[in-house]
Amino acid sequence: SSGNITFGKGRGKFQILPFSWQQQINSHHPFGWNDGPMISAKGYQTMISGGLFLKYGPLSIQLRPEYVHAQNSVFESYGDQRNDNELVRYYTNQYNTIDNPERYGSHSYSKIDWGQSSIRVTVGPASFGLSNENIWWGPGIKNSLMLSNNASGFKHLTLNTVRPVKTAIGSFEGQILGGRLESSGFPPLEKTQLSNGASAYFPPRDDWRYLAGLNINYQPKWLPGLFLGFTRTFMSYGGDLDGLADYIPFFVPFQKAKIGDGAGDDGDARDQRTSLYARWIFPRAHAEVYFEYGLNDNSYDLRDFIGSPDHSRTYLLGLRKLIPLKGKTDEFIQFSGEITQMSQTIDGLLLRDASSFYYHGEVRQGYTHNGEVLGAGSGTGGNLQSFEVSWIKGFKKLGLSFDRLEHNRDFYDSSGFATAKGGSRSWVDFAFAAVGEWNYKNLLFNAKLQGIKSLNYQWRQKDFTDSQYYIPHNTVYNFQGQLGVTYRF
């Protein structure tokens, strides 16, 4: 490639990284996820990235900043024409406990950050460094419960493998990280006061947050194609860190009975989450299946877990299948499906409050960075079912996709919407899209044209009547377009 230069008798390498320009537009209201530093916004939005890579011996430096500009147009908000009770429900039941703004201020939004930049020392299979890169943990494709590219990258120290480490019982991969998370600086709604002037919004503690994370992946020697994984994260305020155990808290017991002399609380103001995942690849069948199961509230003991394994749970499961086209070289029809269930069960909502998966009370910004969830883009309490069929050949792809997204079911259930024929009030999106990727010489194009039908947008019922269950005139339509081009040097 013309973008690569070697020097120092092969010990050094200089490379111009791909230049990428991504664009998207939402016609009616914000929609979309897994777009990194792009924000939840209506109107036009663009992201530009590019950079350089330099390596000499074990040392490598990657500089790849990202710039985002969003029109951030005004749209119909949850707070518009709401009474005080509805506003109090919004803030009390959900959004005083998570930094997840509906709109990033009242003007256009621009930001440049370090993007996918890093500096590392790599020796053998191990790499240690300082990074701002996005991290994806787990087997999910549309979503990941713990870490994904839904939010922008955050500054972190990382110790990770760069290739599997082979042992007598199989291969292992892993990562330990400690990172700094920042707040968005915006309230959940632009409307923060009740009609009497009292504030419905109570800002969280003004402090950065520390995230400690662990991911271990194991491939058993005796079961080729099977991958088993475990993740655990701890989040606390930076001002509360005191000693090595706060920076590396992974040895805290899972069972509350073993913490604080059986009280279940060690006195540290921090939130934790954990997940187990598996992926099984069947090369001859050109297929794979995978799942991830997460918890945000530890059981008291083993008996408690066996009795209520669904307490505070979320899960993700999916499959992919490639069907080779006869007489064609490396051409396939791909079928894929994935289900993400983030909403809590009755046990987590009514019997023992587990809150939503991405907030848990101790750290009131929730599991977010710059106002966006670090894990599943379907959001806290959101449930997503995705299906896609596509033609694939190398870098080329043409397909059709369907998504059903139920917005924040936990808020819906905890806010009283499910009463008085409220069962017809769930905010559900049906999204149909044509997707494509195409390469030509050094260029790689991507596009997505998506129509979204939103039932009961913002959980509204504009013409409610007791005489019928499904209330008409509560549907809005949105168009989302995505277009991008990447030049590979």
Secondary structure in CASP SS format (residue, H / E / C, confidence):
PFRMAT SS
TARGET T0000
AUTHOR 0000-0000-0000
METHOD secondary structure of the structure
MODEL  1
S C 1.00
S C 1.00
G C 1.00
N E 1.00
I E 1.00
T E 1.00
F E 1.00
G C 1.00
K C 1.00
G C 1.00
R C 1.00
G E 1.00
K E 1.00
F E 1.00
Q E 1.00
I E 1.00
L E 1.00
P E 1.00
F E 1.00
S E 1.00
W E 1.00
Q E 1.00
Q E 1.00
Q E 1.00
I E 1.00
N E 1.00
S C 1.00
H C 1.00
H C 1.00
P C 1.00
F C 1.00
G C 1.00
W C 1.00
N C 1.00
D C 1.00
G C 1.00
P C 1.00
M C 1.00
I C 1.00
S C 1.00
A C 1.00
K E 1.00
G E 1.00
Y E 1.00
Q E 1.00
T E 1.00
M E 1.00
I E 1.00
S E 1.00
G E 1.00
G E 1.00
L E 1.00
F E 1.00
L E 1.00
K E 1.00
Y E 1.00
G C 1.00
P C 1.00
L E 1.00
S E 1.00
I E 1.00
Q E 1.00
L E 1.00
R E 1.00
P C 1.00
E E 1.00
Y E 1.00
V E 1.00
H E 1.00
A E 1.00
Q C 1.00
N C 1.00
S E 1.00
V C 1.00
F C 1.00
E C 1.00
S C 1.00
Y C 1.00
G C 1.00
D C 1.00
Q C 1.00
R C 1.00
N C 1.00
D H 1.00
N H 1.00
E H 1.00
L H 1.00
V H 1.00
R H 1.00
Y H 1.00
Y H 1.00
T H 1.00
N H 1.00
Q H 1.00
Y H 1.00
N C 1.00
T C 1.00
I C 1.00
D C 1.00
N C 1.00
P C 1.00
E C 1.00
R C 1.00
Y C 1.00
G C 1.00
S C 1.00
H C 1.00
S C 1.00
Y E 1.00
S E 1.00
K E 1.00
I E 1.00
D E 1.00
W C 1.00
G E 1.00
Q C 1.00
S C 1.00
S E 1.00
I E 1.00
R E 1.00
V E 1.00
T E 1.00
V E 1.00
G C 1.00
P C 1.00
A E 1.00
S E 1.00
F E 1.00
G E 1.00
L E 1.00
S E 1.00
N C 1.00
E C 1.00
N C 1.00
I C 1.00
W C 1.00
W C 1.00
G C 1.00
P C 1.00
G C 1.00
I C 1.00
K C 1.00
N C 1.00
S C 1.00
L C 1.00
M C 1.00
L C 1.00
S C 1.00
N C 1.00
N C 1.00
A C 1.00
S C 1.00
G C 1.00
F C 1.00
K C 1.00
H E 1.00
L E 1.00
T E 1.00
L E 1.00
N E 1.00
T E 1.00
V C 1.00
R C 1.00
P C 1.00
V E 1.00
K E 1.00
T E 1.00
A C 1.00
I C 1.00
G E 1.00
S E 1.00
F E 1.00
E E 1.00
G E 1.00
Q E 1.00
I E 1.00
L E 1.00
G E 1.00
G E 1.00
R E 1.00
L E 1.00
E C 1.00
S C 1.00
S C 1.00
G C 1.00
F C 1.00
P C 1.00
P C 1.00
L C 1.00
E C 1.00
K C 1.00
T C 1.00
Q E 1.00
L C 1.00
S C 1.00
N C 1.00
G C 1.00
A C 1.00
S E 1.00
A C 1.00
Y C 1.00
F C 1.00
P C 1.00
P C 1.00
R C 1.00
D C 1.00
D C 1.00
W C 1.00
R E 1.00
Y E 1.00
L E 1.00
A E 1.00
G E 1.00
L E 1.00
N E 1.00
I E 1.00
N E 1.00
Y E 1.00
Q E 1.00
P E 1.00
K C 1.00
W C 1.00
L C 1.00
P C 1.00
G C 1.00
L E 1.00
F E 1.00
L E 1.00
G E 1.00
F E 1.00
T E 1.00
R E 1.00
T E 1.00
F E 1.00
M E 1.00
S E 1.00
Y E 1.00
G H 1.00
G H 1.00
D H 1.00
L C 1.00
D C 1.00
G C 1.00
L H 1.00
A H 1.00
D H 1.00
Y H 1.00
I C 1.00
P C 1.00
F C 1.00
F C 1.00
V C 1.00
P C 1.00
F C 1.00
Q C 1.00
K H 1.00
A H 1.00
K H 1.00
I C 1.00
G H 1.00
D H 1.00
G H 1.00
A C 1.00
G C 1.00
D C 1.00
D C 1.00
G C 1.00
D C 1.00
A C 1.00
R E 1.00
D E 1.00
Q E 1.00
R E 1.00
T E 1.00
S E 1.00
L E 1.00
Y E 1.00
A E 1.00
R E 1.00
W E 1.00
I E 1.00
F E 1.00
P H 1.00
R H 1.00
A H 1.00
H C 1.00
A E 1.00
E E 1.00
V E 1.00
Y E 1.00
F E 1.00
E E 1.00
Y E 1.00
G E 1.00
L E 1.00
N C 1.00
D C 1.00
N C 1.00
S C 1.00
Y C 1.00
D C 1.00
L H 1.00
R H 1.00
D H 1.00
F H 1.00
I H 1.00
G H 1.00
S C 1.00
P C 1.00
D C 1.00
H C 1.00
S C 1.00
R E 1.00
T E 1.00
Y E 1.00
L E 1.00
L E 1.00
G E 1.00
L E 1.00
R E 1.00
K E 1.00
L E 1.00
I E 1.00
P E 1.00
L C 1.00
K C 1.00
G C 1.00
K C 1.00
T C 1.00
D C 1.00
E E 1.00
F E 1.00
I E 1.00
Q E 1.00
F E 1.00
S E 1.00
G E 1.00
E E 1.00
I E 1.00
T E 1.00
Q E 1.00
M C 1.00
S C 1.00
Q C 1.00
T C 1.00
I H 1.00
D H 1.00
G H 1.00
L H 1.00
L H 1.00
L H 1.00
R C 1.00
D C 1.00
A C 1.00
S C 1.00
S C 1.00
F C 1.00
Y C 1.00
Y C 1.00
H C 1.00
G C 1.00
E C 1.00
V C 1.00
R C 1.00
Q C 1.00
G C 1.00
Y C 1.00
T E 1.00
H E 1.00
N C 1.00
G C 1.00
E E 1.00
V E 1.00
L C 1.00
G C 1.00
A C 1.00
G C 1.00
S C 1.00
G C 1.00
T C 1.00
G C 1.00
G C 1.00
N E 1.00
L E 1.00
Q E 1.00
S E 1.00
F E 1.00
E E 1.00
V E 1.00
S E 1.00
W E 1.00
I E 1.00
K E 1.00
G C 1.00
F C 1.00
K E 1.00
K E 1.00
L E 1.00
G E 1.00
L E 1.00
S E 1.00
F E 1.00
D E 1.00
R E 1.00
L E 1.00
E E 1.00
H C 1.00
N C 1.00
R H 1.00
D H 1.00
F H 1.00
Y H 1.00
D H 1.00
S H 1.00
S C 1.00
G C 1.00
F C 1.00
A C 1.00
T C 1.00
A C 1.00
K C 1.00
G H 1.00
G H 1.00
S H 1.00
R C 1.00
S C 1.00
W C 1.00
V E 1.00
D E 1.00
F E 1.00
A E 1.00
F E 1.00
A E 1.00
A E 1.00
V E 1.00
G E 1.00
E E 1.00
W E 1.00
N E 1.00
Y E 1.00
K C 1.00
N C 1.00
L E 1.00
L E 1.00
F E 1.00
N E 1.00
A E 1.00
K E 1.00
L E 1.00
Q E 1.00
G E 1.00
I E 1.00
K E 1.00
S E 1.00
L E 1.00
N C 1.00
Y H 1.00
Q H 1.00
W H 1.00
R C 1.00
Q C 1.00
K C 1.00
D C 1.00
F C 1.00
T C 1.00
D C 1.00
S C 1.00
Q C 1.00
Y C 1.00
Y C 1.00
I C 1.00
P C 1.00
H C 1.00
N C 1.00
T E 1.00
V E 1.00
Y E 1.00
N E 1.00
F E 1.00
Q E 1.00
G E 1.00
Q E 1.00
L E 1.00
G E 1.00
V E 1.00
T E 1.00
Y E 1.00
R C 1.00
F C 1.00
END
